[in-house]
Amino acid sequence: MSGPMWMPTAPPTVANVLAWHPQPIPVMPALAVALLFGYAAGLLVLRRRGAAWPVGRTIMWIVGVGSILFVTGTGIDGYGMELFSVHMIQHMALNMLCPVFLVLGAPVTLVLRVLPAGHGRAGKARRGVLGVLHSVPASILTHPVVTFALFVMSLYGLYFTPLFDGLMGTWWGHNLMLLHFLLIGFLYFWGILGVDPSPRQTGRGLRSISGEVLPVLELAATTPFHAFFGVVVMMSTTLLVHFYATPMPGWNIMPLADQGVGGGIAWGFTEFPTLLVLGVLVSKWQRSDVRKAAAAERRAARVGDVDLDDYNSYLEGLASRDGTRP
């Protein structure tokens, strides 16, 4: 499909796909650069205060920003306007990979540590951020059911309705869609990973399992929907979106075959982000267990093993009652 100057006309090669893609208004690359410099400014403030910040979080943020630049500033963005398969790479990366690294960078924690605390004007900005985190709309938006619905509807509500063709028809619509992928993915993984303070409020029925089981359930719940979507796209005998209906001359790429490749990408792309998130969760639980064990040892050294003493008292009570029975 030929179009404005930001659409490529040369056949897709590795060199062309990885080359820098000039854009009239580089919305997403500019956003990535802003995120990078904003994070760096926060680190600079902490350094001037003499406060430490984990190097691993900084690395994760840089990787997340770099991945955004990779899929929106290179030829992937341009060829994504011509090939459904390349667009699906961009979609999956912005929705499932980039947000994971950004969340692991703990940006909300960084903001709260940078902003000054207090009851006067100096602490107004920090109180504002905390007010948003503790607000009812934020609690609703970050509820597991809501984030799950938003995440899944990014697939089905977009590609199985005329919405995709409408958004891809304009430059701003295209960028709005990419930004949507990134924000929904960040919101989804922000709740699952729990690295930052979160407005999520679970009820009594969820509170008992929210520590370890609920994040895994949330992660597992979306997997069948992604797999089903990918299979449907792969097996479809008609084009789901009409934006890619016209093949580019000389590329020898048929739209229906390319759509099948895109379905395979949507189906297989979920494995790496899922394993990555599971690895982070397991590591988080292991560190939590180590901290609990160390705290229990310190408490036992200070006041004795309270749990063992209580258990021994319980056994002595049973033995005393048994001894008084006829």
Steps between C-alpha positions, in 0.01 A plus 500: 500500500662820389457810707670796666876546505535319832399172333789304341497397137814282488457126566556399863854382567684466830694818427187694407302377800777582748587838346387821666156597372450873439161625612333839457406503871682227698244472779603168654878549464463843661303343784774241551768768516290700747460193721875442493592856592228521763630188670857632478390827662350306789822303546698823501282640780551186709873509440524860619319397818737209549215248466560163336296354217524139374707472184279217379196725488688755294612230256142374464375850425770555236414166338130592499562840342742348250244239396243776439749682278580178319142426394387859438809681372633243253358354181274280711271800538500572126458142381234453764289733289532267202520149647269353761774268626740786575220695665431201724865497610460865594172433679630206703820680597325817616224308677689211660876561503580869537257549793659216698840669497347841574309362799817335633660844491260601784425851366230578757734413786763726346253788472392462862861493618592805294207719603548664842271397783334731749176676586578833337528611141822302456318169541194592292615314186577182692166513679335543161664185366401305811149638471471364147636160608247479784203631301193293419535539118858373519389203711234413244734544204764271653258232616600158357170460315531844337864460397427153363207633293702792365793275412290244314287760323818651356494195274139412434350847519754636255550240227149354489331839461538789250695691767838384369442625146380835634805552720754385243358739244653804672842580640364604839268201517794268438704657781201505732465126449869441576474710814193302601692172468777632724274648768271198525799267521661715770176508702459122470854403600518774765228321694650155449862575588423727796836679489353846563239617751170413338147633549367149460268412787395137529198383692506244776450218257809599303720627779595153616631399158618835372855452624612222268213320331305792356782639278552155350126460441487839329793411280360158412152634430607698192707222343206302350352818353829588329538145371143491370543837330819385330341175380194682365719743307722220369209285384287781356427469128405867470670822598404620845609859434469674166786742553745239365276373221708648216842334458803715433621471138818298463508368855344161415324489836135405494288667770324180609827309537653791688197505730566135580857586595368778721270254675795271568691793649206587726476137610869441568607840631332450838745232617804717573318781690307239699816313600671830580219612731479159667876509562470844659211384721687190616808707579283748691342223706839348579633834624185543709549158659863582578400828665230327706742231612761759598238701692386185682860419595555849637178482698591157639842626603341800673192355675526128432308282257147614573340257258689204649414609852133530411504157338668344805243666727226359280645148531536537876136604521393194304710273720357660815143447384574143396649431844184610682267283295364176661 
